[in-house]
Amino acid sequence: MRQPRYAATAAALTAALALVAGACGGSDDPAEPAPTPATPSSGTPSAKAPSGGTADDPAVLEPTTDLLDWRPVDGPTGDVVTRAGEWTLTVTGNGRGSSLDGPHSSSGGASSAGSGDRISDGLIDGDWAVVVRQDRAEQRPSIAQVTDLSSGETFRLDGHSDVPTTTGGDWALGEGRLLHATVGPGGAYCVASVDLAARASTLGWCAPARHGFSDPRITPAGTTLLTFDDSRPACRTLMALDGDRTTPLPDVEKCAGWDALLTDDGAVWSVVPNEHRAESVHLYARSGEGYVDLGPGTASTLTWCAGAAYFVRDPQRDGDPAVLMRWTAGDGLAVVYESPGGEAFLSAPRCGGDALTLTAMAEAGDEQVTADLS
């Protein structure tokens, strides 16, 4: 049986708490959790409704169908491929190695994870590519190779960098920045931000004692984190991150958030309605003063790409396909991909700046497909 997609974030929560359990750095007071949110209600169904409803009565959106022009990706579906313009970043099955193919392939090249290591992350956004190598035993700090796609030049981040990497933790790439976890003063679990053009790292926000964070996400409007404490189940709070400060996202149900994206005039976020089914989330969005209910989705799949939010929705009834959804305030909610027949589920979409790549696992046959967005 394949590992559920949400297990990656759940594992990140556990790993981060293990790192911060004995931390004495940072504030002892956790950030004030977000207020109790809007709950879905009987707002008027609409495919677009850019203005939406209220926080207490969000407009419920019924999606249109607007399938993208998907085409197959060469190679085995066990390889994780992300397309970005003329570049293709591939992480081979089970993280054994990676290859970066494009105009400067001799610089990006192929690499092997090496004995005792695995490729844990492969990120590309059209300007930069990042390949992260992780110790399988999680004893040594991660190593990241960063490639400037405009020149093919590379540099490395590791445990000896000015702001060092640490064992495990999530990575995020976007807007000329790379985010990763680090250990700050007094052993605090902190966010490091790398200005890629300057090759300069800074220490950002640090979690309070016995708190952690995961799942940083970057959009042109800003950065979000999922923060959590060591209760069981953890109390999770979605935060906007600005340097060394975090602010709870408004309107998100207390302790129930899972992932979020900031937009120019609002946000998109998910909550877990039932902690016993953490793979199933419910999504909402705010644009200006308008709130919309985007319906059910799948945990850890919310992705920003080329000006829109995308998320996976697993089959809701027997015989339904797994689908990829897209939302923007102007165009509303749409289905942009449907899986082949039979029982199926989808990976989180992988954004390469101007293209999406997606892997579908289905009874009718697995497939890996890509679509240009520009």
JOKA-V367668 format. One record per backbone hydrogen bond with DSSP energy under -0.5 kcal/mol. CO is the residue of the C=O (numbers start at 1). NH is the residue of the N-H. If there is no record, write none. Layout:
co:CO nh:NH
co:CO nh:NH
This chain:
co:4 nh:7
co:5 nh:8
co:6 nh:10
co:7 nh:11
co:8 nh:12
co:9 nh:13
co:10 nh:14
co:11 nh:15
co:12 nh:16
co:13 nh:17
co:14 nh:18
co:15 nh:19
co:16 nh:20
co:17 nh:21
co:20 nh:23
co:20 nh:210
co:27 nh:209
co:28 nh:30
co:46 nh:62
co:47 nh:333
co:49 nh:52
co:53 nh:291
co:57 nh:54
co:58 nh:43
co:59 nh:61
co:59 nh:293
co:60 nh:46
co:61 nh:63
co:64 nh:335
co:68 nh:70
co:71 nh:370
co:76 nh:79
co:79 nh:81
co:80 nh:91
co:82 nh:89
co:84 nh:87
co:87 nh:84
co:88 nh:90
co:88 nh:101
co:89 nh:82
co:90 nh:92
co:90 nh:99
co:91 nh:80
co:92 nh:95
co:92 nh:96
co:93 nh:96
co:95 nh:119
co:96 nh:113
co:97 nh:92
co:98 nh:111
co:99 nh:90
co:99 nh:101
co:100 nh:109
co:101 nh:88
co:102 nh:105
co:104 nh:107
co:104 nh:108
co:105 nh:109
co:109 nh:100
co:111 nh:98
co:114 nh:117
co:116 nh:136
co:118 nh:120
co:118 nh:134
co:121 nh:132
co:123 nh:130
co:127 nh:149
co:127 nh:150
co:128 nh:125
co:129 nh:147
co:130 nh:123
co:131 nh:145
co:132 nh:120
co:132 nh:121
co:133 nh:143
co:134 nh:118
co:135 nh:138
co:140 nh:135
co:143 nh:133
co:144 nh:146
co:144 nh:157
co:145 nh:131
co:146 nh:155
co:147 nh:129
co:147 nh:149
co:148 nh:151
co:148 nh:152
co:153 nh:148
co:155 nh:146
co:157 nh:144
co:158 nh:161
co:158 nh:165
co:162 nh:164
co:166 nh:142
co:172 nh:179
co:174 nh:177
co:176 nh:196
co:177 nh:174
co:178 nh:194
co:179 nh:172
co:180 nh:192
co:182 nh:184
co:182 nh:190
co:184 nh:187
co:185 nh:188
co:186 nh:24
co:186 nh:25
co:188 nh:184
co:188 nh:190
co:189 nh:207
co:190 nh:182
co:191 nh:204
co:192 nh:180
co:193 nh:195
co:193 nh:202
co:194 nh:178
co:194 nh:196
co:195 nh:199
co:195 nh:200
co:200 nh:195
co:202 nh:193
co:205 nh:191
co:208 nh:211
co:210 nh:230
co:212 nh:228
co:214 nh:226
co:217 nh:224
co:219 nh:222
co:222 nh:219
co:223 nh:241
co:224 nh:217
co:225 nh:227
co:225 nh:239
co:226 nh:214
co:227 nh:237
co:228 nh:212
co:234 nh:236
co:235 nh:229
co:236 nh:257
co:237 nh:227
co:238 nh:249
co:239 nh:225
co:240 nh:247
co:241 nh:223
co:242 nh:245
co:243 nh:205
co:245 nh:242
co:247 nh:240
co:249 nh:252
co:251 nh:38
co:253 nh:256
co:253 nh:257
co:255 nh:236
co:256 nh:272
co:259 nh:270
co:261 nh:268
co:262 nh:221
co:263 nh:266
co:265 nh:288
co:266 nh:263
co:267 nh:286
co:268 nh:261
co:269 nh:284
co:270 nh:258
co:271 nh:273
co:271 nh:282
co:274 nh:277
co:275 nh:278
co:277 nh:280
co:279 nh:281
co:279 nh:299
co:281 nh:297
co:282 nh:271
co:283 nh:294
co:283 nh:295
co:284 nh:269
co:285 nh:292
co:286 nh:267
co:287 nh:290
co:290 nh:287
co:291 nh:53
co:291 nh:59
co:292 nh:285
co:292 nh:294
co:293 nh:61
co:295 nh:283
co:297 nh:281
co:298 nh:301
co:303 nh:310
co:305 nh:308
co:308 nh:305
co:309 nh:327
co:310 nh:303
co:311 nh:325
co:312 nh:298
co:313 nh:323
co:317 nh:320
co:322 nh:339
co:323 nh:313
co:323 nh:325
co:324 nh:336
co:324 nh:337
co:325 nh:311
co:326 nh:334
co:327 nh:309
co:328 nh:332
co:332 nh:328
co:333 nh:64
co:334 nh:326
co:334 nh:336
co:335 nh:66
co:336 nh:68
co:337 nh:324
co:341 nh:364
co:343 nh:363
co:344 nh:315
co:345 nh:361
co:349 nh:351
co:350 nh:357
co:352 nh:354
co:354 nh:373
co:354 nh:374
co:355 nh:352
co:356 nh:371
co:357 nh:350
co:358 nh:369
co:359 nh:347
co:360 nh:362
co:360 nh:367
co:361 nh:345
co:362 nh:365
co:367 nh:360
co:368 nh:73
co:369 nh:358
co:370 nh:71
co:371 nh:356
